[in-house]
Amino acid sequence: DRQCARLLKSPKDATDELEKAGIYKICCETCPALYIGQTKRNIGQRFKEHMWDKNKGENAISSVAKHINQNPTHVIKTCDITLLRQVNEPWKLDVYESIAIKQNEDKHLLNDDLGNVQSVLVDLFSCTT
């Protein structure tokens, strides 16, 4: 499923997505683990920060870095990032991230929390988007 989507996209599409801000998903190639995140900068730069954080070993803060450190044979690459929603207004990031987390809560999430916005509205919007 994910592999088919990658094959259909051109390399330019992937590059363009990495230069956008918003809500993103990082998937582990080795297991079903995934991480939902947000950034007001470009997601390519944020991904690099997740990867740099793995060098901290047990002191890593990033959930993605912790996953790689705890599972050294697992692989996560730039092609494992998906822009879920481009968001250019920083004040909307928390809401959209919380909705994306809610929509994926039945999956193997690496996130330490369910986002910064917890409410009945998130539950409602996650069913409609």
Buried (B, 14 or more C-beta within 10 A) or exposed (E): EEEEEEEEEEEEEBEEBBEBBBBBBBBBEEEEBBBBBBBEEBBBEBBEBBBEBBEEEEEBEBBBBBBBBEBEEBEBEBBBBBBBBEBEEEEBBBBBBBBBBBBBEEBEBBBEEBBEBEEEEBEEBBEEE
